[in-house]
Amino acid sequence: MRKLLVLASILVVLSVFAQTINWALLQEPKTLNPWNHYGPNATVWNTYVLGTWYGALYSYSDVRFDWIPSLAADLPKIEQEGNLWVYTVPLRRDVVWSDGTQFTADDVVWTMNTVMKLIKEYGLGGNWASMIDPDYFVKAEKIDDFTVKVYFTQPSLAKANFGALMAPILSKKYWQPKVEEALKTGAPLQTLYNYDNFDEPIIGPFKLVKWEKGAFVQQKARPDYFDKGSTLILYKNGAVEIKNPNTGFYWAGYGEPKGEKMLELVTGPYVEDIIYRIYLNRAAAITALINGDVSFVFNPLGLQKGEADQLAKASGAKVISNTTNGFRYMCFNMRRYPMSIKEFRQAIAALIDREFLCSRVLGGQAFPQYSVVPVGNAFWHNPKVPEITPGYGMSYGDRRKLAIDLLKKAGFKWVVEPKIEGNNVVRQGRGLIAPNGQRIEQIELLAPGTGYDPMRATMALYIERWANEIGIPIKANLVDFNYIVQRVWDEPFNFDIYMLGWSLGYYPDHMADFFHSKRAGVGDFNAAGYNNPEFDKLADEFLAASDINKAKELGFKLQEILAEDLPYIVLFDTPIVEAYRTDQIVFPYEQTLSGLQYVQGVPALVKTAQ
């Protein structure tokens, strides 16, 4: 996160601030070394600082998240050669590293093949292994200085377009001798992780000047930044246009670039220095923002309500809110009875009135979610999912009647059957008996405590009460976050139901990660133990899909299956609330998925207020 310098007087602020902006971080970066950051020590705090340092062949457009060329000069040409799929990528000729070296195919080929070698031979993991996935990536090959071929086992959007082709590219000139040196040591990966890369050439607009640990990180704008003056235009007809009059680079795609514009951005940088000031005390960072010592506070969870209310009253500050790319959810352990029965899971889903909980109980601080692809990720979100979800739009009484009918359909009985009249539970159910004749004893719902997330704690207690009304003996157990993780993934899978949350990437391959049967092992993502051959087949097709419209169609089907089978009940999420000093800085836009702090291009677009 970025921190702002505390200036001595108003006169100093007026004269210096035009060249320097200060942003606040709430945690120290763990590392600024790319091997470490994209490997075992990836944190959002690192990303806030080094996120713009390394280019990739392709990236996302601002706001709309179109897949567009970045270091590439055009979209790839895809062909099949034997059993392999080859992506031929032309490279831009106007890209220069910060040491003055020309960016060429050598940097791309060396980075990808070296990462692959380190993964296969030395166990390099983390995001490197997700991007350069050995099950899909084969090799990269130089055709000439500005053309590369990248070979894959399948033409997978997830693993090619949104995987290897979006991996960070490092400087071969700088890193090749260091990697060769590391491989001669007894601990090559640790040696790589520990390199001091202060003098590393970068592609991005700001270069590291100083890291005073515990105090600040300072970055200075590159006067030779190759993309300065580049214009990105998003048209309402879906077209994208990129042009840089300084270098002559031009690209347009996804339709004819004409008509009404949705967004137009001209790349800077517009300031000389950005200083990320480290405030390990949250209250101190908020006070610094109120006082104008910093212009923005980076925090992946955003502002708490009290902080937002405080900042809304501060002169010169503005509070903004955005939807998030994530969700909070309940997961059933389908290895256990009766969580293995679909109608049992559907009955619990029918009871949960997300709209009531979010608007009335949580005071509008949260918004309902139904799909494992959040509504904010508009291209991939299936809007039909709420209608598939049991109980959607029903009254209090009808929800309970539906839940009872679903249980009866599956063969459940009660010692005392619940009775519903209108919206009233006139007789509470007791003694639930499963279809196998087994009396259902207490079912534990693990959820974070009020100190960690009062919203999830509150929702868990409501779910307990609603389930108990019709005789489902759920007991909410509000515990420490790490205790839930231990019970679910370490012990392993020692739970009935748990409640946690996910933050997600834009390409929704998490559907396969979370629910494919091959991911149901100890410590892997499929904690539910969900096993549906139809889902697996479609998930494999989704991962292998090379056409984005076909991938979208498959993604919609996967969401519908999950809304029917309910290994998860997706519950809600909260907007990310941020604030900034409008009297100090101007952002290029305010509305974007997951907030301004996740837009890595912002440092080159932010301006000082006039």
N, C-alpha and C positions, 0 to 999 in steps of 0.2 A: 504494500500500500504506500501511497505517496504522502510525504510529509512536507510541511511548509516551514520555512525559516521564520523564526520570531524576530521581527525587526525592531530596531530601537526606538524609532519615532515615526510619526505620520509623514514627515518630510522624507525620511529614508524610504518608507513604503512607497510613496508616490514616485520617487526617482528610480528605485531599483526593481519594483514589482513588475514593471513592464518587461523585464528581462528574466525574472525568476518567479516561479510559482512553488508553493510548498504544499505538500500533501501529507496526510497522516496515516501511518500503519499502526495496527494494534498488536502486531507480533513482529519479531525479528525474522527476516528470511533465514531459512536453515542453510541455504547454499545459493550461490550464483553460478555454480559450475554446471554446464548443460548435461554432462554425463550423470551427475548426481541428481539434478533436478528432474530430468525425464526418466531417471532410474528409480532408486529406492527412496529418495527424499523429496518427492514432488509435493509441494504445498502451495496453496493459493497465495501465500505471502511471498514466496519466491516469484510466482508468476506475475504478481503486480509489478515487480521491479524489472524482471528480465523478459517479460512477455513479448516485447517488440524487437528483441535483439536478433532473433534468427528468422529468416524468411523460410517459406515453404513453396513448393511448386504451385500449389493451389491454396486458396483460403476462402473465407466467407465474406460476402459483402456486408456492409453495415446494415443494421435494422432488419433487412429482409433475409439475410443469410443465404443468398444465392452462392452456388459453387463457382468461383471465378478464378482466372489465372492470377498468380502473384509473381513468382519468379519465372513461371512459364509464360510463353508468348501467346499461347492459344490453348484450346482444349485438346486433349490427347487424341491421336488416331489409334483406334483399337483394332487389332487383327489377331487371327489365330495362326500360330506356327507350330505344327505338330500337335502335341498335347498341351502346349503352353499358350497363354494369351499375352500379347505384346502391346504395351502402351508406348507409342512414340510421342515424345514430348519436345516441342521446340522451346528453346529458352530465350529469355530476353537478353538483348545485347547491350543494354544500358545500365546494368547493375554493377556497382562497385563496392567492394568491402571497405571498411573504415580505414584500412592501412593502404588504400589506393590500388589494391589488386583487383583485376577484373574477375567477376564471377563467371564461371564456365561450367561445362559438363563435368569436369574433373571433380569439382566440389560435390556435385550431386551423386555421382557414381561412387566416389570414395566414401561419402557419408553412409549411403544405404548399404553398400557391401560390407563396410566395417562394422556397422551395427549388427548386420546379419551374422557375421563371424563371431562377434562378442556374445550374441545370444546363443548360438548353437554350440560354441566351444567353451564359453566361460560363464554362461548363465546370466547374462545381462537381462534384467527384467524391467518391471514397471511399465511406464508408457512406451518406452522404446520397443518392448516386446509386443505391445498391442498394435503399434503402428506398423512395424516391420515384422509381421506375423509369419513365422517360418512355415505355417501350413498353407500360406497363400503366396508370399513373396519368394521369388527364386533368385533373381539377381538384377543389377542395373548395369547397363553397358553404354559406353560412349560411342556415338556415331561420328560426331565431329564436335568442335568446341561449343556449339550451341544446339546440339541435339542429343537426347538420351533415349534409350529404350529400357523400359522397366518390364520384367517378365514375371508373370503370375501363373499359378496353377488354375485359377478361375478368374473370369472377368467380374470380380466382386466389387460393387459400389462400396460396401462396408470396409473391405480390406485393401482395396486399391484406391479408388477415388477419395474416400474419406479416411483412409488409413495411410499407406506408405506415401501416397502423393501429397499428403498434408503433413508429413514428418518434417521436423526442423532440419535445415541444411547447415552444416558446419564448414568452416574454412579448412580445406585440405592442407594448404600451406602451413597453417598454424598447428593443426592437431595431428597430422600424420606422424611427425617425429615423436610427439609425446605419446601417442598410442603405441608406436613401435618400442619406445623405451619402457612403457608400462608392461608390455607383453613379455619383457625379459625379466620382470620381477616375480617374486613368489606370490604376489597378490595383485594381479593386473587391474582388476576392476576397482579395488580400493585405492590403488595408486592413481587411477584416472579420476576417481571421485575427489581425491584430495588435491588435485592440481590447482594452484593459484592461477586463475585465468584473467587476472586484472587487465593484462595487455592484449587480450583476445580480440581479433578483428570481428566486427559484427556488421550485419547488413542493415539493421534498423536505424531509426532517426536519432536516437540518443545513445551515447556511449558512457560507460561507467567512468566516473572521475574519482570518487572516494566512497569507501564504506567504513564508516566509523561505527563499529559494532556497539549496539545498545543506544545509539544516538541518531544516526541518519545514513541514508544512501543518496549520493549526489550523482546526477547524470547530466551531461552537457550535450546540446544539440550538435549534430554533425553539419558543418558548413558545406560539405560535399555530398549531402544525402541525395542519392540518385533520383528519388521519387518526389522531391520537393516540387510543388506546382502541379502534380498529377491531379486530374479531376475524375471523380467517380460520379456517374449519373445513373440513377435508377428510375426507369420509366414505369408509369402505371400499367402499361400493356405487358409488363414482365421483362422488357429488354434491359440490358446493362451495357453501359459504355464507359470505357476507361481511356483517357488520353492525357499525354504529358507533352505539352508544347516545347518543353525544355530539351527533351531527348528525342522527340518524334515518335515515341511508342504509342500505339493505338490498338485497341481491341473492342469489339462489340459482339454481343451474343444474346441468345434467348429471345430473338425477335428483332424487328427493325427499330433502331433507336430514334423514335420520333413520338410526337404527341406530348401529353401532359407528363411532367416530371414529378416523381414521388420524393426524390431526395437528390441533392447535388452537393458534393463535398470537394473542397480543394485542400490537398495535403500540405502541411507545413514541413518542419515545425515552425511555430510562431513565437516561441520563447527560447531563451538561451539555456536556462538551467531548470531542471525539475529536482526538487529535494524531497525525499521521502523521509519524514521525521518519525521516529519510532516512539510511540506512547504505549507503554505496557499497561498503563492505567487508563481504562476506558473513559472514566469521567474526565480525566485530564485532557483527552483528545477532544471530547465534546466541548469542553470549556475553551480549548484552543480554537475550535471552529466558531464558537459564539463570539469570541474576542477578536476574530479575524487573523489569528496567528497562522492558521492553516485555511486552505480553501475547500478541502474535501477530506473526508475520513473514509478510508477503505475498511470494509468489514463484510465478509461473505454472508452474514446473517442479517445485515442491515441494521437500522435503528430500532430500538425498542420504543414502545408507545410513549413512555415518559420523555425519552430523549427527543423524539419527533415533536412532541407538544412543546417542549422547551425551545427547540430550534425554530419552530413556526413563529414564535414570538420575538425571535432575535432579529434586530435590524440588519438588513443586508444578506440574510440567509433565506434559502428557498428549500422546501421539503418536496421531494418527488417520490412517486411510487410506481413500480413496474411489476408485472407478473414474473414468476420464476420458472425455470426449467427444471422442475423436480416435483416430488410429491411425498407426502407422509402416508403411511399405509399400515394395515394389519396383515401379517403373514400367518397362514395355517401350517402346522406341521402335518403334512398329509401322510406321513409314515405312521401316524398314530390315529387311533379310533376315538371318537367319531369324526375327527377332522378330515378323514379320508373320504367321507360321504359328501357328494356334491350338494345334495339338498340341505344338508346341515350347514354348509358354508353359505348357501344361498339364503337360508332362513335368517342367519345373523346379518347378512347384507341387507335383507329386506327391512330389518328393524332400525337401521341407522339412517336417520334423517340428517344428512349433511347440511342442507340449507338451514334448518333450525339451529343446529349446533354452531355453524359459522356466523349466522346473522344475529341470533338471539343470545346464545350462550357466550360466544367468543367476541361479541360486540362488533362484528364486521371486520375484525383484524385478520381473518382468514377467508379463503374462498373455496367452495367445494371442488373436489376433483373426483373423476370417475375412471379415467383411462390411465394406463401405465405410460402413455405418451401425453404430456400435459397440454392443456388447451393453448398455452402460450407458444408452443412449437407447432404453429398453425398448419404448415404444409403436411406434417406427418400425423397430426391428431385426427382421429376418427370421431366426428361429432355425433354419430349414432350410438356411441357407447352408453351414455346415460340412459337411453331408452331401453337398452338391453339389461341394465342393472336391475335386479329385483327390488321392488318397492319405489322406484323412481316416480316422483310426483304424487304419491299416495298420501292419504291422511294418516294420522296416528293410529286410528283403529284398523284401517285397511291394511296397514303395514303388518300389524300383529296377526290379523287373520291370514294374510298371505304366508307369514312365517310358520304359523301353525299348520296350514295346509301343506306346505312344502315338507315339513317334518312327518306329517301323516303319510304323504305320498311315498316317502322313503321307508315307512314302516315303524316310525317312532311312536311310542305310547307314553302315557303319564300315569302315575299313581293317582294324582289329582289333575285332571285336564284343565287348562286355562280356559276362561270364558271371556269373550269380548262383546260388549254392547255399545254400538256407536263408537265413540272415541274413549270409552272407559274400559279398564281391565276390572271386571266385576269379580273375577276369581283368578288368583294367581296360580300358575302351574307349579306342580311339585312332583318330584320323583320321576325324572325323565328316564325312559327305558329305551335302549337302542334296538334296532331291528333284530339283533342277535340275542335279545332277551337280557342283555347286560344293563344293570343300573348305572347310569352315567354319574360318576362322582364329580368332584370339583375340577373345573377346567381353568388353568391358570393363564391369564392375559398379562404378559410382561410389558410394561410401558415405562418410559422415562418419568422420573419424579418431577415435582413442581419446580424444583430449583433449576433443572436443566431445560425443561419445556413444559410450562404450565398448560399450554393448549392441548398437547397430547395427553397429559395427565388427566385433564378435565374430560376429554373425550373418552378416555378409557373407563372412567367412572360412570359416565352415562351409558356406555355400551354394556357394562356390567349390570346396571339397573334394568335396562330394557330387556336384556337376555333373561334375567332372573324373573321378570314379570310373566314370561311364558314358560318358565320352568327349566331354562337352560342354565346350568349351575356355573356360570363364569365368575371368576374372582379376579379383579384387577390387582396386580402386584406392582406398585410404583417403586422402581429401583434405579440404581445408578446405570448410566448409559453403558459403561464398560462391562457391567455385570450381564446385561442383555447380550452383548457381543460375545462374551465368554460362553454363556449358556447355549447360544445359537450355533456358533462356529467353532469354538474351541473344545467343547466337551465330548462329543459333538451333537448338535441338534437336540439338546436336552430342553425341549420346550413344547408347550401346546400351541399357544398363539403368542406372537410378539408384535410390538408396534415400534417402528422406526421410520426413517426417511431416506430418500435418495436425492442427490444432485446428479444431473444427467448431461450428456453431450447432445449436440444438435441432431446428429444422425442416430436414429433410435435402435441401434443394434443391441442395446441393453435388453431388449425383449428376448433375444436368444440367450444372452448371458444369464438372465435371471430365471428363465423357465425351460430351457432345453434340458432334456433328461441327462445328457452327458455332463452337465454342469452341476449335478446333484451330489457330488462327492464332498468329503470332509473339507471344510475351509473354502469351498467354492461358492458361487453366487446363488445357486438354486437351493436356498435353504428350505423352501417348502417341500422339496422332494417331488415336485410336479412331474408327471410322466404321462404324456399324451402323444402317441405316435403321429397323429394327424398334425398336431402343433409342431413337433420336431421336423416333420417333412417340410411344412411351410416355412419354418424358421431357417432350415438349410437353404431353401430356395430364396428366401429373403436375403440371407448373407451372400449368396452367390449371384444375386441379380445384378445385371449390368445396365439395365434400363431403369431410369429413375421413376417413371410412371408405373412400370411393373412392380418395382420395389414398394411404391406407395400402395398399390393395390394389395400386395401381400401383407404389408404392414397393417393395413386396415383390417384384414381378415384375422391376423394374429390378435389384434386388440379385441375383436368381437369374441374370439374363442376364450380369451382370458376373462372377459366380462361375464361369460356364461359359466366357466369352470371355477373361477374365483380362487386360485391359489393365494392371491392377494385380494384384499379389499382396499382399493385406493380411497383415501379419505378426504384430504384437503392439503392445501399449502398456504403459505402466507406471501403477500406481496413483499418484494424487497424495497424497503423505504430508505432513501438516502437524502442527504442535504448538501448543499454547496453554497459558497459565497458568490451571489450574483454581482456583488460590487467589486469582485476581484477577478473572476474568470467567466468565460463564456464557453459552454459546451456546444458542439455542433448539432446536437439533438438531445432530448431528454427521455424519450420513450423507446425502450429496447428491452428485449427479453433478458431477464436476470439483472438488469440495472447497468448503470454506466461503468461500474468498476470492473465488469467482465469484458468490456470493449477494449481490446488490446491496441487498437489504432488510435484511441483517444489522445495519448500524449502528443502525437503529431498533428492533431486537429484542434486541441484546446487553445483558446486565445485569452489574453488578459482583457479585462473589461476596460472600456474607454472612459 
